[in-house]
């Protein structure tokens, strides 16, 4: 708001009332900062999840290729390529989310990946395949205590967080991309 000579007769209280009437009062500002803090925490959590998920896959590409094969979704031609590219993509997206770099693209791609992972889990659950998802570890083993139901719940939670961040980053009026205060 620019101040002109005519504004000099107005009191600070008048300005406060005007700001409050426009919806920029302390309550709105508090909600704005809370939403921004929540988005930051979600971004940080998802970034850590992606980085953590990528490490074992990068170190053991053959074991991860076997995990991808176990899903029985991709043609054989794409399994090795997926096992090599996907972990590096997860690492890159995780770092982008943690550091706040290229947020629209990183948020979109990480949400797309989580939709794909969640869909693959649901698809295999519907087919009755009870395989180790290979999400965080490439060790070949049976599920024992952990069931596909747990994987679906966990990945569903990650997907909900990603969707929140997606809508916050790409569609919120005063989002973190514009770097403006309320």
C-alpha positions as semicolon CSV with decimal commas, in nm:
position;residue;x (nm);y (nm);z (nm)
1;X;0,000;0,000;0,000
2;X;0,147;0,335;-0,102
3;X;0,111;0,629;0,129
4;X;0,020;0,964;-0,023
5;X;-0,008;1,308;0,131
6;X;-0,382;1,251;0,177
7;X;-0,307;0,944;0,386
8;X;-0,108;1,140;0,642
9;X;-0,426;1,230;0,833
10;X;-0,520;0,865;0,881
11;X;-0,423;0,695;1,202
12;X;-0,247;0,364;1,243
13;X;-0,573;0,218;1,370
14;X;-0,742;0,311;1,043
15;X;-0,473;0,123;0,853
16;X;-0,512;-0,177;1,082
17;X;-0,887;-0,181;1,022
18;X;-0,836;-0,157;0,648
19;X;-0,584;-0,441;0,646
20;X;-0,814;-0,653;0,861
21;X;-1,115;-0,571;0,637
22;X;-0,918;-0,692;0,334
23;X;-0,864;-1,026;0,506
24;X;-0,496;-0,975;0,588
25;X;-0,540;-0,974;0,963
26;X;-0,336;-1,166;1,215
27;X;-0,562;-1,473;1,195
28;X;-0,516;-1,507;0,820
29;X;-0,143;-1,447;0,855
30;X;-0,122;-1,717;1,125
31;X;-0,308;-1,968;0,905
32;X;-0,082;-1,878;0,612
33;X;0,233;-1,945;0,815
34;X;0,088;-2,269;0,954
35;X;0,009;-2,394;0,603
36;X;0,356;-2,294;0,487
37;X;0,516;-2,475;0,784
38;X;0,306;-2,787;0,720
39;X;0,402;-2,785;0,352
40;X;0,768;-2,751;0,450
41;X;0,745;-3,048;0,689
42;X;0,564;-3,261;0,429
43;X;0,822;-3,165;0,167
44;X;1,105;-3,254;0,403
45;X;0,946;-3,587;0,505
46;X;0,880;-3,694;0,145
47;X;1,228;-3,586;0,042
48;X;1,383;-3,798;0,316
49;X;1,164;-4,094;0,218
50;X;1,274;-4,068;-0,146
51;X;1,643;-4,033;-0,060
52;X;1,629;-4,321;0,188
53;X;1,440;-4,540;-0,062
54;X;1,700;-4,477;-0,332
55;X;2,016;-4,569;-0,143
56;X;1,986;-4,950;-0,128
57;X;1,853;-4,964;-0,484
58;X;2,150;-4,765;-0,614
59;X;2,393;-4,989;-0,427
60;X;2,223;-5,313;-0,541
61;X;2,080;-5,265;-0,891
62;X;2,061;-5,638;-0,969
63;X;1,858;-5,709;-0,655
64;X;1,630;-5,417;-0,733
65;X;1,586;-5,546;-1,088
66;X;1,466;-5,873;-0,934
67;X;1,217;-5,680;-0,718
68;X;1,089;-5,499;-1,027
69;X;1,062;-5,832;-1,211
70;X;0,862;-5,982;-0,923
71;X;0,585;-5,727;-0,983
72;X;0,521;-5,894;-1,320
73;X;0,402;-5,568;-1,471
74;X;0,681;-5,441;-1,697
75;X;0,806;-5,619;-2,007
76;X;1,147;-5,780;-1,963
77;X;1,305;-5,517;-2,187
78;X;1,223;-5,237;-1,937
79;X;1,317;-5,411;-1,611
80;X;1,692;-5,337;-1,611
81;X;1,639;-4,983;-1,738
82;X;1,386;-4,920;-1,462
83;X;1,619;-5,071;-1,200
84;X;1,896;-4,833;-1,304
85;X;1,702;-4,511;-1,370
86;X;1,433;-4,518;-1,100
87;X;1,663;-4,509;-0,793
88;X;1,859;-4,213;-0,930
89;X;1,534;-4,037;-1,010
90;X;1,415;-4,098;-0,653
91;X;1,743;-3,959;-0,518
92;X;1,723;-3,650;-0,737
93;X;1,357;-3,584;-0,653
94;X;1,424;-3,638;-0,283
95;X;1,709;-3,388;-0,285
96;X;1,497;-3,137;-0,478
97;X;1,220;-3,170;-0,220
98;X;1,458;-3,138;0,075
99;X;1,640;-2,838;-0,070
100;X;1,330;-2,673;-0,216
101;X;1,466;-2,675;-0,571
102;X;1,243;-2,688;-0,879
103;X;0,942;-2,752;-0,655
104;X;0,666;-2,758;-0,918
105;X;0,845;-3,026;-1,123
106;X;0,977;-3,220;-0,825
107;X;0,636;-3,219;-0,660
108;X;0,460;-3,324;-0,978
109;X;0,704;-3,607;-1,055
110;X;0,719;-3,737;-0,698
111;X;0,339;-3,742;-0,681
112;X;0,327;-3,922;-1,017
113;X;0,579;-4,178;-0,893
114;X;0,384;-4,239;-0,574
115;X;0,060;-4,282;-0,773
116;X;0,242;-4,538;-0,989
117;X;0,388;-4,722;-0,688
118;X;0,052;-4,723;-0,511
119;X;-0,123;-4,847;-0,825
120;X;0,130;-5,128;-0,867
121;X;0,080;-5,236;-0,506
122;X;-0,298;-5,235;-0,545
123;X;-0,272;-5,423;-0,874
124;X;-0,055;-5,696;-0,722
125;X;-0,274;-5,716;-0,413
126;X;-0,579;-5,764;-0,635
127;X;-0,392;-6,038;-0,826
128;X;-0,306;-6,212;-0,500
129;X;0,070;-6,167;-0,537
130;X;0,227;-6,131;-0,194
131;X;0,573;-6,005;-0,287
132;X;0,825;-5,788;-0,111
133;X;0,777;-5,443;-0,262
134;X;1,147;-5,351;-0,276
135;X;1,055;-5,000;-0,168
136;X;1,331;-4,944;0,088
137;X;1,538;-5,262;0,074
138;X;1,635;-5,493;-0,208
139;X;1,690;-5,793;0,016
140;X;1,498;-6,087;-0,122
141;X;1,275;-6,227;0,144
142;X;0,929;-6,321;0,240
143;X;0,693;-6,078;0,402
144;X;0,662;-6,266;0,736
145;X;0,530;-5,997;0,975
146;X;0,469;-5,735;0,709
147;X;0,181;-5,787;0,470
148;X;0,083;-5,624;0,147
149;X;-0,187;-5,449;0,349
150;X;0,080;-5,265;0,546
151;X;0,256;-5,163;0,224
152;X;-0,072;-5,033;0,082
153;X;-0,144;-4,831;0,399
154;X;0,209;-4,693;0,415
155;X;0,227;-4,597;0,048
156;X;-0,127;-4,460;0,067
157;X;-0,009;-4,231;0,347
158;X;0,288;-4,119;0,139
159;X;0,054;-4,054;-0,152
160;X;-0,178;-3,842;0,063
161;X;0,119;-3,633;0,176
162;X;0,234;-3,594;-0,185
163;X;-0,113;-3,489;-0,298
164;X;-0,128;-3,226;-0,022
165;X;0,210;-3,091;-0,130
166;X;0,111;-3,107;-0,496
167;X;-0,198;-2,893;-0,440
168;X;-0,015;-2,659;-0,205
169;X;0,275;-2,596;-0,443
170;X;0,083;-2,581;-0,769
171;X;-0,258;-2,441;-0,683
172;X;-0,244;-2,234;-0,365
173;X;-0,292;-1,861;-0,419
174;X;-0,013;-1,752;-0,183
175;X;0,207;-2,054;-0,224
176;X;0,576;-2,094;-0,157
177;X;0,664;-2,028;-0,520
178;X;0,570;-1,663;-0,518
179;X;0,781;-1,571;-0,215
180;X;0,536;-1,308;-0,096
181;X;0,397;-1,242;0,243
182;X;0,021;-1,224;0,302
